[in-house]
């Protein structure tokens, strides 16, 4: 796909053809949008994007309208899967035809990438009410809507503890538990709707890679080991549940993963893991904590609401497969 120059109206340009300064006004607006909508500091992610643009190693597409870049979407590839990491259009240009034009360009590029057989994306800046018919390659698309939920400091402090069996005790995150944690993730999501959204949940190597990504990379904020909590089975000494957290701004936290082995789900363990993590995040200075959850996951949503979480917005998780 060639770069578009001196275009009148909308046109697509590949990201390696752009300089970091070409995206500066767009990224400045996006930083403000993430702060306003999610209380999330997008500046570290924007700086990382600029560095990759500088060395021309950022894959994806931008939308140029006349002489300005008004939207972009970047992508990465992992083995046989393509991931759309971010998608944003300036507010003055955010409409269904332009959204589809940009998304179609980045999806088509991934479909044409040798070896890629599946494309995943969770696009927090794309409205959830976007119908599948308004999205590209709809015949290959599965769409699952997700909620962005948030809880404030006062609600966290009012959460009562859940009495649990002495069989389970709690401890801090430590990297020595990573392999056990991967087994918990894989076991927890077996047959779960979220394994349709993220295929890393389906097996232990994928779960291990998923955990490595959220611990080492800033896509979900800066991982916070001191506020993450593991549940340990006292009989086996092995991890049976976890709640992992990150800081996404100076006074905002985010729960990146909450899962419990199926045999312990009805015992209130997930509730207590989340409560303890929330208390630790508030103690570290967070005034609010967020999480995302698939709308079909009604049991999890019930737990979150019982703690005081409120739905702030929704967005689509998209999967293309079979191309």
Backbone bond lengths (Angstrom), bond angles and torsions (degrees), N, CA, C in turn:
res aa  C-N    CA-C-N  psi(-1)  N-CA   C-N-CA  omega(-1)  CA-C   N-CA-C  phi
1 X - - - 1.449 - - 1.522 108.67 -
2 X 1.318 118.12 119.78 1.457 121.76 -174.44 1.520 111.07 -82.17
3 X 1.312 115.45 157.57 1.460 120.64 175.96 1.519 109.41 -68.18
4 X 1.332 116.22 148.49 1.455 121.80 177.73 1.522 107.70 -101.69
5 X 1.304 117.93 126.99 1.458 121.16 179.28 1.526 109.21 -124.07
6 X 1.343 116.34 148.56 1.456 123.14 178.91 1.518 111.11 49.80
7 X 1.351 115.95 43.65 1.457 119.90 -176.90 1.517 110.33 -80.96
8 X 1.305 116.58 146.15 1.448 123.17 169.52 1.516 106.17 -108.30
9 X 1.328 116.22 122.66 1.447 119.49 -173.65 1.511 109.86 83.90
10 X 1.336 116.81 -165.47 1.464 119.92 -174.32 1.521 112.86 -78.96
11 X 1.324 115.15 146.15 1.456 121.45 174.52 1.511 109.59 -154.88
12 X 1.315 116.38 157.77 1.459 122.57 -177.70 1.521 110.07 -103.18
13 X 1.341 115.46 137.18 1.452 121.54 175.23 1.519 107.80 -132.94
14 X 1.316 117.36 140.27 1.463 119.75 178.81 1.531 109.62 -75.70
15 X 1.325 115.36 143.97 1.459 120.22 -174.42 1.533 113.87 -58.23
16 X 1.341 120.22 -38.37 1.475 118.01 179.58 1.525 114.20 -61.19
17 X 1.349 118.32 -14.24 1.460 120.79 177.73 1.528 112.37 -82.93
18 X 1.333 117.16 -6.51 1.460 120.71 -174.73 1.520 111.91 -103.24
19 X 1.331 115.03 156.34 1.459 122.02 171.91 1.532 108.14 -95.69
20 X 1.320 118.37 156.59 1.472 119.38 176.67 1.521 112.94 -54.34
21 X 1.330 117.42 -37.52 1.467 120.20 -178.50 1.525 112.33 -64.58
22 X 1.350 117.31 -24.66 1.463 119.77 178.51 1.520 111.49 -64.42
23 X 1.340 117.30 -27.11 1.450 121.58 -177.30 1.525 113.31 -99.65
24 X 1.344 117.10 -3.19 1.465 119.21 -173.93 1.530 113.76 -56.57
25 X 1.345 119.98 -49.34 1.475 118.52 179.60 1.534 112.22 -62.47
26 X 1.322 116.10 -37.98 1.469 120.85 179.76 1.523 110.68 -65.60
27 X 1.328 117.05 -46.50 1.464 120.56 -179.58 1.525 111.24 -66.85
28 X 1.327 117.45 -34.47 1.462 119.91 177.19 1.518 110.99 -61.81
29 X 1.327 116.74 -42.22 1.459 119.57 177.33 1.525 110.90 -67.08
30 X 1.345 116.88 -40.49 1.458 119.80 -179.18 1.527 111.40 -64.00
31 X 1.333 117.37 -38.78 1.468 120.76 176.96 1.529 109.91 -57.15
32 X 1.325 116.89 -44.52 1.457 120.75 178.18 1.517 112.69 -65.26
33 X 1.331 116.84 -37.61 1.467 120.50 -179.43 1.521 111.83 -66.92
34 X 1.341 117.43 -41.65 1.464 120.59 178.28 1.530 110.86 -64.74
35 X 1.320 116.35 -38.69 1.459 119.54 178.83 1.531 110.75 -66.29
36 X 1.321 116.71 -44.15 1.465 120.65 -177.12 1.524 112.17 -69.15
37 X 1.329 117.43 -43.58 1.468 120.52 -173.92 1.520 113.39 -83.05
38 X 1.333 116.17 -36.07 1.467 119.36 -169.52 1.528 114.19 -124.48
39 X 1.341 118.63 -1.64 1.467 122.08 -172.84 1.529 109.66 52.42
40 X 1.305 114.60 49.19 1.467 123.36 -172.49 1.522 107.91 -125.78
41 X 1.312 117.29 126.85 1.467 122.33 179.61 1.531 108.71 -83.65
42 X 1.326 115.65 105.32 1.467 121.34 -176.95 1.529 111.96 -87.72
43 X 1.324 117.85 -2.41 1.473 119.68 -174.95 1.525 113.64 -60.88
44 X 1.352 120.78 -42.32 1.476 118.28 177.42 1.530 113.00 -60.82
45 X 1.344 117.08 -39.14 1.467 119.80 177.78 1.526 110.78 -65.91
46 X 1.331 116.87 -40.82 1.465 120.33 179.05 1.527 111.23 -63.84
47 X 1.322 117.22 -40.77 1.469 120.52 177.47 1.529 111.23 -62.93
48 X 1.333 116.39 -39.26 1.463 120.32 178.37 1.529 110.54 -65.16
49 X 1.333 116.76 -41.57 1.465 120.17 177.26 1.519 110.99 -60.87
50 X 1.326 116.48 -42.04 1.475 119.17 179.05 1.529 111.39 -61.68
51 X 1.332 116.42 -40.02 1.471 119.28 -179.54 1.527 110.92 -64.51
52 X 1.326 116.44 -41.42 1.466 119.42 178.55 1.531 110.96 -67.78
53 X 1.335 117.15 -37.27 1.463 119.90 175.97 1.521 111.12 -63.23
54 X 1.320 115.97 -38.81 1.465 120.92 -177.89 1.519 111.21 -59.75
55 X 1.327 117.44 -37.50 1.467 120.72 -179.61 1.529 111.97 -98.80
56 X 1.346 115.61 10.60 1.466 122.90 175.41 1.537 112.63 56.36
57 X 1.317 115.15 42.65 1.469 118.68 179.96 1.522 111.90 -121.23
58 X 1.339 116.93 19.40 1.463 120.87 178.07 1.521 108.90 -102.08
59 X 1.322 116.57 116.13 1.458 121.15 -179.96 1.531 109.76 -86.30
60 X 1.317 115.81 149.59 1.450 120.75 178.20 1.512 111.02 139.32
61 X 1.311 116.07 -167.58 1.456 121.86 -175.60 1.522 110.56 -134.90
62 X 1.325 114.47 154.91 1.458 121.39 173.61 1.515 108.51 -123.50
63 X 1.318 114.86 154.56 1.458 121.81 175.77 1.520 108.05 -104.23
64 X 1.329 115.29 119.94 1.463 120.47 177.77 1.519 108.21 -105.98
65 X 1.313 116.10 131.81 1.471 120.90 175.51 1.524 107.41 -120.81
66 X 1.342 115.37 114.46 1.461 121.23 -170.04 1.527 108.45 55.71
67 X 1.325 119.05 -117.07 1.464 120.19 -175.85 1.518 113.62 -103.16
68 X 1.324 118.57 8.89 1.464 121.31 -175.44 1.527 111.37 -118.14
69 X 1.334 115.75 144.43 1.459 121.26 171.16 1.525 107.38 -85.62
70 X 1.331 116.99 118.17 1.472 121.08 -172.34 1.526 112.49 -114.99
71 X 1.318 117.45 -0.98 1.457 120.06 178.95 1.520 110.24 -167.10
72 X 1.340 115.77 158.56 1.461 119.41 177.28 1.520 109.35 -156.54
73 X 1.316 115.03 159.70 1.469 122.81 171.74 1.513 106.47 -147.63
74 X 1.339 116.85 127.88 1.459 118.36 178.18 1.525 109.58 -110.41
75 X 1.321 116.13 159.82 1.460 120.83 -174.74 1.526 110.13 -141.49
76 X 1.334 114.90 157.43 1.462 122.41 173.50 1.520 107.11 -137.19
77 X 1.316 115.49 161.54 1.462 121.04 178.53 1.518 109.82 -121.15
78 X 1.330 116.14 134.99 1.459 123.19 174.58 1.529 107.55 -126.45
79 X 1.319 115.83 106.89 1.467 120.77 -179.69 1.524 109.78 56.04
80 X 1.323 117.86 -116.27 1.466 121.31 -176.15 1.528 112.48 -96.47
81 X 1.332 116.46 14.08 1.459 120.45 -174.71 1.522 111.02 -123.94
82 X 1.330 115.72 139.46 1.448 121.83 171.47 1.518 109.66 -104.68
83 X 1.322 116.17 142.31 1.461 121.93 179.99 1.519 109.30 -123.61
84 X 1.332 116.87 129.68 1.456 120.87 172.45 1.517 106.47 -92.68
85 X 1.338 116.70 111.11 1.452 121.37 -169.36 1.513 114.33 -82.25
86 X 1.326 117.70 -30.02 1.457 120.23 179.23 1.517 108.29 -158.85
87 X 1.327 115.41 155.84 1.462 122.05 -177.77 1.519 106.44 -151.57
88 X 1.339 116.39 121.44 1.461 118.30 -178.58 1.522 110.42 -151.08
89 X 1.335 115.28 136.60 1.460 122.80 171.56 1.518 108.83 -121.72
90 X 1.329 116.27 141.79 1.461 120.13 175.20 1.523 109.23 -57.83
91 X 1.329 115.85 146.27 1.467 120.62 -171.62 1.527 112.41 -57.96
92 X 1.327 118.22 -34.95 1.468 121.01 -179.33 1.526 112.49 -69.35
93 X 1.324 117.21 -14.65 1.461 121.12 -177.02 1.525 112.20 -118.67
94 X 1.318 116.96 8.25 1.464 120.72 -176.07 1.523 110.08 -82.99
95 X 1.318 115.04 94.15 1.458 121.17 176.53 1.511 109.02 -143.20
96 X 1.318 116.80 163.51 1.459 121.27 -173.06 1.532 113.88 -57.70
97 X 1.346 120.51 -47.19 1.477 119.08 -178.91 1.527 113.05 -61.14
98 X 1.344 118.15 -42.16 1.462 120.02 -178.99 1.524 111.20 -72.66
99 X 1.339 117.53 -36.79 1.463 120.26 174.70 1.520 110.31 -58.38
100 X 1.321 116.05 -45.83 1.462 119.94 -178.64 1.521 111.18 -66.02
101 X 1.331 117.37 -40.24 1.465 121.14 -179.61 1.528 110.55 -59.84
102 X 1.333 117.15 -46.46 1.460 120.77 -178.21 1.526 110.94 -69.64
103 X 1.326 116.93 -45.76 1.457 120.04 -178.10 1.527 110.80 -64.85
104 X 1.317 117.03 -38.49 1.465 120.37 178.72 1.524 111.06 -61.66
105 X 1.321 116.76 -38.61 1.466 120.33 -178.79 1.523 111.42 -64.90
106 X 1.335 118.03 -46.20 1.463 119.94 -177.08 1.526 110.81 -72.77
107 X 1.333 117.43 -35.33 1.472 119.72 177.51 1.520 110.38 -67.21
108 X 1.331 117.41 -42.94 1.469 120.01 179.48 1.529 111.18 -61.10
109 X 1.327 117.33 -41.97 1.462 119.97 178.28 1.525 111.38 -59.66
110 X 1.331 116.39 -42.27 1.466 119.76 178.89 1.520 111.11 -67.09
111 X 1.316 117.47 -39.00 1.466 120.69 178.34 1.525 111.83 -62.30
112 X 1.328 115.92 -30.03 1.458 120.45 -179.38 1.524 112.81 -89.54
113 X 1.337 117.19 -1.11 1.460 121.04 178.98 1.522 109.67 -77.38
114 X 1.330 119.41 124.02 1.471 120.70 -178.11 1.525 112.12 -55.23
115 X 1.325 115.18 131.89 1.455 121.42 176.11 1.514 114.99 91.66
116 X 1.335 118.75 -20.27 1.470 120.68 -178.81 1.520 109.90 -76.14
117 X 1.335 116.19 126.36 1.467 122.08 -177.99 1.524 112.50 -122.81
118 X 1.321 116.55 -4.08 1.463 120.51 -177.11 1.527 107.65 -152.05
119 X 1.338 115.98 143.32 1.463 121.77 177.95 1.517 108.09 -128.91
120 X 1.346 115.70 129.55 1.462 121.60 178.70 1.526 109.80 -121.29
121 X 1.317 115.55 151.05 1.461 119.82 173.84 1.520 109.25 -159.63
122 X 1.327 115.40 144.98 1.460 122.37 169.72 1.521 105.89 -128.01
123 X 1.333 115.12 101.85 1.454 121.46 -166.65 1.522 109.67 -105.00
124 X 1.342 115.92 93.52 1.457 120.85 -174.02 1.525 112.78 -67.69
125 X 1.333 117.37 -18.66 1.457 120.10 179.62 1.531 113.23 -95.97
126 X 1.327 117.34 2.61 1.461 120.89 177.75 1.526 108.08 -101.76
127 X 1.344 118.64 127.37 1.471 120.11 -176.56 1.521 112.14 -60.65
128 X 1.340 116.05 139.09 1.464 120.28 -179.68 1.512 112.37 -67.86
129 X 1.352 117.57 -22.19 1.460 119.02 -178.90 1.525 112.78 -79.63
130 X 1.315 116.85 4.48 1.461 120.64 173.04 1.529 108.53 -66.05
131 X 1.307 116.85 117.03 1.455 120.82 -178.06 1.527 110.74 -73.53
132 X 1.340 115.00 152.96 1.461 119.37 179.06 1.522 111.31 -58.45
133 X 1.324 116.49 -32.83 1.468 120.36 179.62 1.527 112.21 -67.32
134 X 1.341 116.99 -18.68 1.461 121.39 178.92 1.523 111.91 -92.58
135 X 1.328 116.47 2.23 1.460 121.95 -178.27 1.525 109.59 -109.85
136 X 1.315 118.60 154.34 1.466 120.65 -175.80 1.522 112.89 -72.79
137 X 1.326 115.27 151.71 1.460 123.47 175.05 1.529 110.78 52.91
138 X 1.348 114.85 48.20 1.458 121.55 -175.45 1.504 114.33 -60.17
139 X 1.318 117.47 -26.39 1.470 120.32 -179.71 1.526 111.69 -70.60
140 X 1.306 117.39 -16.32 1.469 121.70 179.80 1.525 111.97 -109.39
141 X 1.334 117.15 6.38 1.453 122.61 -167.99 1.522 112.30 -104.89
142 X 1.358 115.14 138.26 1.465 122.01 165.97 1.523 107.51 -119.95
143 X 1.324 116.40 133.76 1.467 122.19 -174.60 1.522 109.61 -121.86
144 X 1.329 116.45 127.98 1.458 122.74 175.44 1.526 107.83 -125.60
145 X 1.314 116.95 125.03 1.457 119.56 179.23 1.527 110.66 -82.36
146 X 1.334 115.68 147.49 1.460 121.87 -179.23 1.530 109.34 -130.49
147 X 1.322 115.24 149.62 1.458 121.76 175.81 1.522 110.44 -96.66
148 X 1.325 115.50 143.82 1.461 122.46 164.22 1.517 106.21 -101.70
149 X 1.339 116.99 116.64 1.456 122.08 -175.58 1.528 109.42 -117.27
150 X 1.327 115.21 154.82 1.459 119.72 -174.53 1.529 110.10 -146.13
151 X 1.325 115.90 149.42 1.452 122.56 177.12 1.526 108.54 -134.31
152 X 1.335 116.17 142.98 1.457 121.00 179.87 1.515 112.76 -94.42
153 X 1.315 114.90 168.61 1.457 121.84 -175.42 1.520 112.42 -57.95
154 X 1.328 118.33 -45.67 1.461 120.91 -176.20 1.516 111.42 -64.04
155 X 1.333 116.76 -40.12 1.463 119.94 178.28 1.523 110.86 -63.93
156 X 1.323 117.26 -38.17 1.468 120.84 178.06 1.530 110.15 -61.92
157 X 1.320 117.08 -45.04 1.459 120.80 -177.08 1.527 112.47 -66.87
158 X 1.340 116.53 -20.85 1.462 120.67 179.74 1.528 113.44 -92.74
159 X 1.328 118.12 -0.08 1.468 121.00 -179.27 1.532 110.16 -72.85
160 X 1.334 118.25 122.25 1.469 119.50 177.63 1.524 111.52 -77.46
161 X 1.327 115.54 150.98 1.468 120.72 177.14 1.530 109.85 -71.14
162 X 1.332 116.42 155.32 1.460 122.74 177.31 1.523 109.25 -105.02
163 X 1.336 118.89 121.24 1.476 119.82 176.47 1.526 110.45 -64.63
164 X 1.322 116.21 133.43 1.459 120.69 -177.49 1.522 110.59 -130.09
165 X 1.308 114.56 161.69 1.457 120.97 176.55 1.531 110.01 -62.20
166 X 1.335 117.53 142.59 1.481 119.72 175.67 1.521 112.78 -64.71
167 X 1.330 116.47 -6.09 1.462 120.07 177.08 1.529 111.56 -64.26
168 X 1.353 115.78 -24.01 1.460 120.24 -176.31 1.527 109.49 -113.51
169 X 1.316 116.65 133.24 1.461 119.74 170.42 1.521 108.74 -129.31
170 X 1.320 115.96 167.05 1.459 121.27 -171.68 1.522 110.86 -115.70
171 X 1.320 114.93 146.70 1.452 120.69 179.39 1.513 110.17 -148.40
172 X 1.328 116.93 167.38 1.463 120.81 179.90 1.532 111.78 -75.72
173 X 1.317 114.55 160.62 1.466 119.58 173.30 1.531 109.82 -61.87
174 X 1.328 115.32 139.66 1.464 121.00 168.92 1.522 107.86 -145.58
175 X 1.327 115.59 140.69 1.465 119.89 -175.45 1.521 113.14 -62.05
176 X 1.331 118.12 -20.07 1.471 118.83 178.89 1.528 111.98 -66.14
177 X 1.343 116.40 -16.49 1.466 120.46 -179.19 1.537 112.44 -92.13
178 X 1.328 117.63 3.63 1.464 119.96 -170.80 1.524 112.37 -57.41
179 X 1.320 118.27 -42.29 1.469 119.76 -178.43 1.525 110.99 -66.11
180 X 1.327 117.71 -42.04 1.466 120.32 176.47 1.528 110.58 -62.73
181 X 1.321 116.73 -39.13 1.462 120.95 178.88 1.522 110.95 -62.98
182 X 1.332 117.34 -39.22 1.463 120.63 177.70 1.531 110.82 -61.51
183 X 1.318 117.61 -38.90 1.471 121.20 177.00 1.522 110.60 -64.32
184 X 1.344 116.71 -39.28 1.469 119.79 179.11 1.522 110.72 -65.55
185 X 1.327 117.57 -44.47 1.471 120.77 178.76 1.521 110.60 -59.55
186 X 1.323 116.94 -49.89 1.460 120.77 -178.62 1.532 111.23 -61.43
187 X 1.338 117.22 -44.01 1.457 120.31 179.75 1.513 112.75 -68.18
188 X 1.321 117.53 -35.69 1.458 121.55 -177.44 1.520 112.61 -69.35
189 X 1.330 117.08 -34.17 1.465 120.32 -173.53 1.524 113.42 -100.58
190 X 1.309 117.19 10.21 1.462 119.02 178.56 1.525 109.54 -64.40
191 X 1.334 117.06 119.59 1.460 122.33 -178.94 1.514 114.35 75.56
192 X 1.318 117.56 7.33 1.464 122.88 -177.23 1.526 110.18 -87.26
193 X 1.336 117.28 150.02 1.456 120.82 -179.07 1.523 111.52 -58.96
194 X 1.340 118.27 -32.26 1.462 119.74 -178.16 1.522 112.88 -67.05
195 X 1.332 117.92 -21.47 1.459 119.79 175.89 1.529 111.05 -74.24
196 X 1.340 117.20 -14.25 1.455 120.70 171.64 1.528 110.52 -79.56
197 X 1.325 116.76 -26.83 1.464 122.03 -179.29 1.524 110.94 -84.51
198 X 1.328 116.45 -41.30 1.466 122.38 -179.04 1.527 108.44 -128.16
199 X 1.318 117.24 107.52 1.468 119.60 -175.23 1.527 113.24 -74.27
200 X 1.353 117.21 -5.29 1.468 118.94 174.42 1.523 112.01 -66.72
201 X 1.322 117.21 -21.91 1.461 120.71 178.78 1.527 113.39 -70.79
202 X 1.309 117.56 -12.63 1.464 120.44 -168.11 1.520 114.57 -81.76
203 X 1.315 117.66 -16.74 1.462 119.46 -179.08 1.521 109.56 -150.24
204 X 1.322 116.14 167.35 1.464 120.47 -173.59 1.533 112.16 -67.91
205 X 1.344 120.64 -44.20 1.476 118.11 177.10 1.529 112.55 -59.20
206 X 1.340 116.74 -39.87 1.456 119.64 178.02 1.509 112.17 -65.39
207 X 1.348 116.47 -42.26 1.464 120.72 178.46 1.522 110.72 -63.15
208 X 1.334 116.23 -38.63 1.464 120.29 177.93 1.533 110.62 -62.07
209 X 1.336 116.27 -42.87 1.461 119.98 178.81 1.524 111.27 -66.71
210 X 1.328 116.40 -39.76 1.467 120.76 177.55 1.527 110.80 -58.51
211 X 1.326 116.77 -47.93 1.462 120.61 179.82 1.524 111.35 -63.36
212 X 1.322 116.44 -41.29 1.466 120.33 178.25 1.526 110.95 -60.02
213 X 1.335 115.96 -40.58 1.467 120.15 -179.23 1.521 111.81 -62.99
214 X 1.345 117.38 -45.73 1.459 118.00 -175.68 1.527 111.98 -77.14
215 X 1.328 117.08 -21.06 1.465 120.17 179.22 1.530 111.25 -83.85
216 X 1.320 117.50 -38.70 1.465 120.52 -171.33 1.519 114.62 -100.26
217 X 1.338 118.20 -21.02 1.454 120.41 -173.79 1.531 110.08 -117.08
218 X 1.353 117.64 155.45 1.466 120.85 -169.53 1.517 115.74 -88.76
219 X 1.331 119.39 13.56 1.455 120.34 -176.17 1.518 114.15 -59.16
220 X 1.326 117.51 -32.50 1.471 122.25 177.79 1.516 111.25 -111.40
221 X 1.309 117.19 29.65 1.448 120.71 -177.47 1.517 111.57 94.52
222 X 1.316 115.98 -175.44 1.469 122.17 179.75 1.524 108.71 -88.73
223 X 1.321 116.16 114.17 1.464 120.97 -176.14 1.522 110.61 -54.78
224 X 1.327 115.50 138.78 1.463 121.86 -175.80 1.528 109.75 -120.04
225 X 1.328 118.33 88.46 1.468 119.81 -179.29 1.522 113.04 -61.94
226 X 1.342 116.78 -30.70 1.457 119.79 -176.45 1.530 113.04 -72.61
227 X 1.328 118.21 -17.54 1.465 120.37 177.33 1.532 112.70 -107.85
228 X 1.319 117.71 -2.64 1.468 121.93 177.82 1.533 109.54 -86.14
229 X 1.336 115.96 144.70 1.470 121.64 -172.91 1.522 109.78 -128.67
230 X 1.336 115.51 136.05 1.458 121.89 174.90 1.521 109.28 -111.54
231 X 1.335 116.88 143.64 1.459 122.89 171.47 1.520 107.89 -99.76
232 X 1.315 116.19 130.09 1.470 122.47 -176.34 1.526 109.46 -116.55
233 X 1.312 116.11 128.40 1.461 120.92 174.08 1.535 108.26 -72.55
234 X 1.335 116.44 119.45 1.471 120.65 -175.32 1.522 112.13 -65.18
235 X 1.331 117.61 -28.43 1.466 120.48 -178.64 1.523 111.79 -74.82
236 X 1.320 116.46 -45.81 1.466 120.45 -176.26 1.521 112.73 -94.77
237 X 1.334 116.93 -21.57 1.457 120.89 -175.27 1.517 113.43 74.81
238 X 1.335 116.81 13.71 1.457 120.94 -175.98 1.527 110.79 -106.71
239 X 1.325 115.53 155.35 1.461 121.74 177.99 1.527 109.65 -65.89
240 X 1.333 116.23 132.41 1.463 120.66 177.30 1.525 112.35 -123.63
241 X 1.320 117.22 -1.25 1.458 121.38 177.31 1.516 109.31 -171.37
242 X 1.336 116.72 163.22 1.469 120.12 -178.55 1.509 110.71 -157.19
243 X 1.312 115.16 152.02 1.460 122.28 168.73 1.518 106.62 -135.56
244 X 1.326 116.56 111.56 1.461 122.51 -177.81 1.518 109.50 -103.87
245 X 1.331 116.05 144.38 1.459 120.59 -173.91 1.513 111.25 -136.81
246 X 1.324 114.93 161.73 1.461 121.66 176.97 1.524 109.00 -142.40
247 X 1.326 115.51 165.35 1.460 121.71 170.72 1.532 107.81 -103.04
248 X 1.331 115.68 127.08 1.467 120.00 -179.18 1.521 111.92 -108.84
249 X 1.317 117.03 -7.79 1.458 123.59 173.42 1.518 107.25 -161.56
250 X 1.323 116.47 175.59 1.462 119.93 -176.61 1.519 111.91 -58.81
251 X 1.336 117.13 -33.02 1.468 119.88 -178.19 1.526 112.64 -128.10
252 X 1.335 116.77 26.41 1.465 121.14 179.54 1.522 110.53 -133.07
253 X 1.323 116.10 134.49 1.454 122.03 176.62 1.515 110.93 -114.15
254 X 1.324 115.35 167.44 1.463 120.95 -179.74 1.523 108.79 -145.06
255 X 1.320 116.65 134.00 1.462 121.78 175.38 1.519 107.71 -87.79
256 X 1.314 116.84 113.22 1.461 120.97 -174.61 1.520 112.94 -89.14
257 X 1.331 117.56 -24.29 1.465 120.24 -179.50 1.525 110.09 -160.17
258 X 1.328 115.89 130.62 1.460 122.65 171.99 1.514 107.55 -134.93
259 X 1.326 117.41 117.38 1.463 119.44 178.00 1.527 109.87 -151.80
260 X 1.329 114.09 150.72 1.458 123.43 -177.44 1.520 107.70 -137.54
261 X 1.323 116.78 142.12 1.463 119.10 176.12 1.522 110.59 -56.96
262 X 1.337 118.51 141.45 1.468 121.35 -173.78 1.523 114.36 -53.00
263 X 1.317 118.37 -36.24 1.469 120.85 -176.43 1.521 112.99 -65.18
264 X 1.330 117.85 -17.16 1.465 121.66 -175.87 1.520 113.24 -112.23
265 X 1.320 117.76 7.47 1.463 120.19 -172.87 1.522 113.27 -66.10
266 X 1.307 119.11 -33.89 1.463 120.76 -174.31 1.524 112.66 -86.23
267 X 1.324 117.26 3.60 1.469 120.45 -174.69 1.522 113.15 -94.98
268 X 1.324 118.41 4.90 1.457 121.26 -179.60 1.514 114.15 82.04
269 X 1.335 117.31 10.85 1.452 120.19 -176.27 1.525 111.99 -67.02
270 X 1.332 116.96 -41.59 1.452 119.60 178.81 1.519 112.00 -61.44
271 X 1.318 116.33 -42.24 1.458 121.97 177.29 1.533 110.94 -57.26
272 X 1.344 116.69 -46.97 1.463 120.06 -176.46 1.524 112.00 -72.41
273 X 1.336 117.78 -37.53 1.465 120.28 175.15 1.524 110.33 -58.58
274 X 1.329 116.06 -46.68 1.457 120.31 -178.84 1.528 110.76 -65.88
275 X 1.329 117.60 -42.59 1.469 120.59 179.86 1.529 110.97 -59.95
276 X 1.325 116.47 -45.16 1.463 118.90 -178.85 1.528 111.40 -64.73
277 X 1.320 116.74 -40.60 1.470 119.90 178.00 1.522 111.03 -64.37
278 X 1.334 116.89 -42.57 1.464 120.33 178.50 1.524 111.42 -60.60
279 X 1.322 116.81 -43.30 1.465 120.22 178.93 1.529 110.84 -61.80
280 X 1.323 116.71 -40.97 1.456 119.94 178.91 1.535 111.31 -65.99
281 X 1.319 117.25 -39.21 1.462 120.45 178.53 1.531 110.73 -64.61
282 X 1.323 116.71 -43.37 1.461 120.32 178.06 1.529 110.11 -63.56
283 X 1.318 116.95 -41.29 1.467 120.26 178.62 1.523 111.91 -63.94
284 X 1.330 117.15 -25.61 1.466 121.07 179.07 1.524 112.58 -84.34
285 X 1.351 116.98 -0.01 1.458 120.36 176.01 1.514 115.96 113.14
286 X 1.320 118.84 2.67 1.463 121.38 -178.42 1.528 110.98 -76.61
287 X 1.310 116.09 131.50 1.466 122.11 174.15 1.525 111.32 -91.82
288 X 1.330 116.84 -18.51 1.465 121.64 177.00 1.518 109.14 -149.35
289 X 1.331 115.33 155.19 1.462 122.25 178.44 1.526 107.16 -135.50
290 X 1.316 116.82 138.57 1.457 121.74 -178.68 1.525 110.73 -120.80
291 X 1.331 114.46 166.09 1.457 122.36 170.65 1.519 107.88 -157.42
292 X 1.313 116.93 166.46 1.456 121.97 174.17 1.515 108.92 -122.48
293 X 1.332 116.21 148.50 1.454 121.30 -176.33 1.522 108.89 -150.93
294 X 1.313 116.39 141.62 1.453 121.71 177.77 1.524 110.13 -69.77
295 X 1.325 116.86 133.47 1.459 121.25 -174.35 1.529 112.55 -58.77
296 X 1.320 117.63 -28.22 1.469 121.07 179.66 1.525 112.33 -75.17
297 X 1.313 118.13 -12.58 1.467 122.39 -176.37 1.536 109.13 -86.18
298 X 1.328 115.82 69.95 1.462 121.06 -170.07 1.531 111.99 -67.18
299 X 1.325 118.37 -32.53 1.469 119.94 179.60 1.530 110.90 -64.47
300 X 1.330 116.38 -44.19 1.464 119.65 178.74 1.519 110.59 -65.09
301 X 1.324 117.61 -41.83 1.461 121.16 -179.72 1.529 110.50 -61.17
302 X 1.327 116.50 -38.53 1.468 120.61 178.17 1.536 110.41 -61.33
303 X 1.331 116.94 -42.38 1.473 120.38 177.81 1.525 110.41 -63.15
304 X 1.319 117.14 -45.98 1.458 120.66 -177.23 1.535 111.05 -62.54
305 X 1.313 116.43 -42.98 1.469 119.64 179.52 1.526 110.99 -66.04
306 X 1.335 117.10 -35.59 1.467 119.45 179.76 1.527 111.76 -64.90
307 X 1.317 116.57 -26.19 1.458 121.36 177.70 1.525 112.43 -83.33
308 X 1.328 116.59 -20.29 1.457 120.08 179.80 1.514 115.01 119.71
309 X 1.332 118.68 4.85 1.458 120.88 177.42 1.527 110.33 -67.39
310 X 1.333 115.48 144.30 1.460 123.20 178.23 1.523 108.42 -124.12
311 X 1.333 116.86 138.54 1.460 121.34 178.18 1.523 109.63 -75.13
312 X 1.329 115.91 124.30 1.467 121.18 -179.35 1.520 113.06 -101.07
313 X 1.326 117.10 -33.13 1.460 120.85 -179.00 1.516 108.80 -164.55
314 X 1.317 116.35 176.10 1.458 121.02 175.69 1.515 109.31 -139.13
315 X 1.309 115.82 159.52 1.465 121.50 -176.67 1.523 107.99 -154.94
316 X 1.350 118.26 161.63 1.460 120.77 -177.16 1.533 113.30 -94.72
317 X 1.321 115.09 142.82 1.455 121.86 164.20 1.521 106.78 -103.38
318 X 1.322 116.88 127.28 1.460 122.51 -171.73 1.521 110.67 -120.51
319 X 1.315 115.68 138.26 1.465 121.14 177.55 1.527 108.21 -134.18
320 X 1.337 115.46 124.36 1.470 121.28 171.49 1.519 108.08 -107.59
321 X 1.324 115.72 133.25 1.470 120.13 -178.59 1.518 108.60 -153.59
322 X 1.326 116.21 156.00 1.458 120.24 176.75 1.516 114.02 90.28
323 X 1.339 117.73 18.04 1.461 120.54 179.06 1.529 110.26 -94.86
